[in-house]
Amino acid sequence: MNQLRNGAAWLADQLDRFASVEVLYKRESLQIPMVATKGRSTFEQLDSSNMMVLIDSQDFIVTASRLSFNGQSITPRPGDQIIESSGSGTTTFEVNAFGTNQCFKACDPFGIKLRIFTKKIAVFV
């Protein structure tokens, strides 16, 4: 199992190095600069008319150990924000639990990487 964990850690590092963007993870007044790989998920949810609707999520895949404030590890929770800056401005995403799902899930059996589900809430140019 140790070789599998080492392999998963190596792959997580490669993802950070070659397929990530810089973001700011924010909870209330606390902020963590980190890198994240962008992804997408689609969720099915019943609306108020009992019709099935598809909801697209902008996902951010992060290294779990980097989610810490003042040395204490945290897990994502609804209402947290991920802020992405680019040459054209800043986009803010809110961590969100769609339907009956949690707002994040582990990407590997060891919890090295987490996939955080978000929705876009603001764009500043």
C-alpha positions as CSV (number, residue, x, y, z in Angstrom):
1,M,0.0,0.0,0.0
2,N,2.9,2.3,0.7
3,Q,3.9,2.2,-3.0
4,L,0.4,3.1,-4.0
5,R,0.4,6.1,-1.7
6,N,3.8,7.2,-2.9
7,G,2.5,6.9,-6.5
8,A,-0.6,8.9,-5.7
9,A,1.5,11.6,-4.0
10,W,3.8,11.8,-7.0
11,L,0.9,12.2,-9.4
12,A,-0.7,14.9,-7.1
13,D,2.6,16.8,-7.3
14,Q,2.7,16.5,-11.1
15,L,-0.8,17.9,-11.3
16,D,0.2,20.9,-9.1
17,R,3.3,21.5,-11.1
18,F,1.9,21.2,-14.6
19,A,-1.9,21.6,-14.7
20,S,-2.8,24.2,-12.1
21,V,-3.7,27.8,-11.6
22,E,-3.0,30.0,-8.6
23,V,-6.1,30.7,-6.4
24,L,-7.0,32.1,-3.1
25,Y,-9.0,30.0,-0.7
26,K,-11.1,32.2,1.6
27,R,-13.1,31.5,4.7
28,E,-14.5,34.7,6.3
29,S,-11.4,36.9,6.8
30,L,-8.9,34.1,6.5
31,Q,-7.1,33.4,3.2
32,I,-4.9,30.7,1.9
33,P,-2.9,31.2,-1.4
34,M,-2.6,27.8,-3.2
35,V,-2.7,26.1,-6.5
36,A,-5.6,24.2,-7.9
37,T,-6.5,22.2,-11.0
38,K,-9.8,23.2,-12.6
39,G,-12.4,20.6,-13.4
40,R,-16.1,20.2,-14.0
41,S,-18.9,18.1,-12.6
42,T,-22.6,17.8,-13.4
43,F,-25.2,17.1,-10.8
44,E,-28.9,16.1,-11.2
45,Q,-31.3,17.9,-8.9
46,L,-35.1,18.1,-8.7
47,D,-36.5,21.6,-8.9
48,S,-39.6,22.9,-7.2
49,S,-41.8,21.4,-10.0
50,N,-40.2,18.0,-9.5
51,M,-38.4,18.3,-12.8
52,M,-34.9,17.0,-13.1
53,V,-32.4,19.8,-13.8
54,L,-28.7,19.5,-14.5
55,I,-26.3,21.7,-12.6
56,D,-22.8,22.4,-13.7
57,S,-20.1,22.8,-11.1
58,Q,-16.7,24.5,-11.6
59,D,-14.5,22.2,-9.6
60,F,-11.1,23.0,-8.0
61,I,-8.8,20.0,-7.2
62,V,-6.5,20.9,-4.4
63,T,-3.9,19.2,-2.2
64,A,-5.7,18.6,1.1
65,S,-2.7,19.2,3.3
66,R,-2.5,22.8,2.0
67,L,-5.9,23.6,3.4
68,S,-4.9,24.8,6.8
69,F,-5.4,28.0,8.8
70,N,-2.9,28.7,11.6
71,G,-1.6,25.1,11.4
72,Q,-5.0,23.5,11.7
73,S,-6.3,21.4,8.9
74,I,-9.8,22.3,7.6
75,T,-12.2,20.7,5.2
76,P,-14.1,22.8,2.6
77,R,-17.6,23.9,3.7
78,P,-20.4,25.7,1.9
79,G,-19.9,29.4,1.8
80,D,-16.1,29.3,1.5
81,Q,-14.8,31.1,-1.6
82,I,-12.1,30.4,-4.2
83,I,-10.8,33.4,-6.0
84,E,-9.1,33.1,-9.3
85,S,-7.2,36.0,-10.9
86,S,-6.3,36.3,-14.5
87,G,-5.1,38.9,-16.9
88,S,-8.7,39.9,-17.6
89,G,-9.9,40.2,-14.0
90,T,-10.9,38.2,-10.9
91,T,-13.6,35.5,-10.6
92,T,-15.1,34.5,-7.3
93,F,-16.5,31.0,-6.8
94,E,-18.5,29.8,-3.8
95,V,-18.1,26.4,-2.4
96,N,-21.4,24.6,-2.7
97,A,-23.1,21.3,-1.9
98,F,-25.4,20.4,-4.8
99,G,-28.4,18.4,-3.9
100,T,-27.7,15.7,-1.3
101,N,-23.9,15.7,-2.1
102,Q,-21.1,17.1,0.0
103,C,-19.3,20.2,-1.2
104,F,-16.1,18.1,-1.8
105,K,-14.9,14.6,-2.3
106,A,-11.6,12.8,-2.2
107,C,-9.9,12.3,-5.5
108,D,-7.9,9.3,-4.4
109,P,-8.1,6.6,-1.7
110,F,-5.7,8.4,0.5
111,G,-7.3,11.8,0.5
112,I,-4.2,13.5,-0.9
113,K,-6.3,15.5,-3.4
114,L,-9.8,17.0,-2.8
115,R,-12.3,18.0,-5.5
116,I,-14.2,21.0,-4.3
117,F,-17.5,21.8,-6.0
118,T,-18.3,25.5,-6.6
119,K,-20.5,27.9,-8.4
120,K,-19.4,31.2,-10.0
121,I,-20.8,34.2,-8.0
122,A,-18.9,37.2,-9.2
123,V,-16.6,38.5,-12.0
124,F,-14.6,41.7,-11.7
125,V,-12.9,43.1,-14.8
